[in-house]
């Protein structure tokens, strides 16, 4: 029995698989094959067009930029986007997000439970996890805890879900990744999937039972903001890391739509969703206020540009910017409006953009210096 991702995750999956409308179903997208071979065992094919076709995420790696997309495509530029080189990747799974903790150490996540790592700035990648490993890891962790607390109804429900995941196979996507440094980080994804590492990904620990998410809402984004770490998810799910207790606590946002990202606005947290919905908290998530983002379609990305300066992008290709910590926003003009899947601060007043066109480094006139 397949279950559906909703909101941006489904839209992104549909874009990645283009004409395959059923790609929003992770049971259909997961465990896909390339020419009869499992994508988890098939290296990404070289393509001269890899940097000029759909890409869905970008990160800065020192003086390089790395962008990721479908079919295991990862491209790297060392000259500000003038030329891109395709990296060697051991899988052909659709990739969804990338994060670099330093100029050399980075991670990429994607469909089929894939987690990839690099130690050479993105030129080559190794597989740290896939859905087969993840499902087994999560189930064994929950079973061990249930054996120690056999009367726990919460653990019984988690065990049932983990067993179902094993039965369904390696079909759950990871949707975001964040590392605090070269050793400690998290990956999050569909249906409450969340893992942590403290050794750079050599080993991973399931946090499946450390997020109060009984509906198993998908987790779309994990990012730091105002000294905390926050997760945004499906149907208004929002969580804050309790470092001392090594768990996440629920944070009410009073919004039933999905939240796709978290941005640090200096002295406030921003989280965004469909139809341009944007919320701001100046008290670490205790209270929230709706902000006019000046965007009207689903917000697909955002980043900090400097003290109190933030940029947001929507899927129609429009940008907006705040210079006052996310209190107010104004449109930010691009030379050409085209659909977008993400935006990052590229430094020197430039932005990194991803979309159906691939990856670009551009310099909007209004973008402030970082």
Secondary structure by P-SEA (a helix, b strand, c coil): cbbbbccaaaaaaaaaaccccccccccccccccccccccccccbbbbccccccccccccccccbbbbbbccbbbbbbcccccbbbbccccccccccccccccccccccccccbbbbbbcccccbbbbcccaaaaaaaaaaaaaaaaaaccccaaaaaaaaaaaaaaaacccccccccccccccccccccccbbbbbbcccccbbbbcccccccccccccccccccccbbbbbbccbbbbbbcccccbbbbbbcccccccccccccccccccccccbbbbbbcccccbbbbbcccccccccccccccccbbbbbcccbbbbbbcccccbbbbbbccccccccccccccccbbbbbcccccccccccccccc
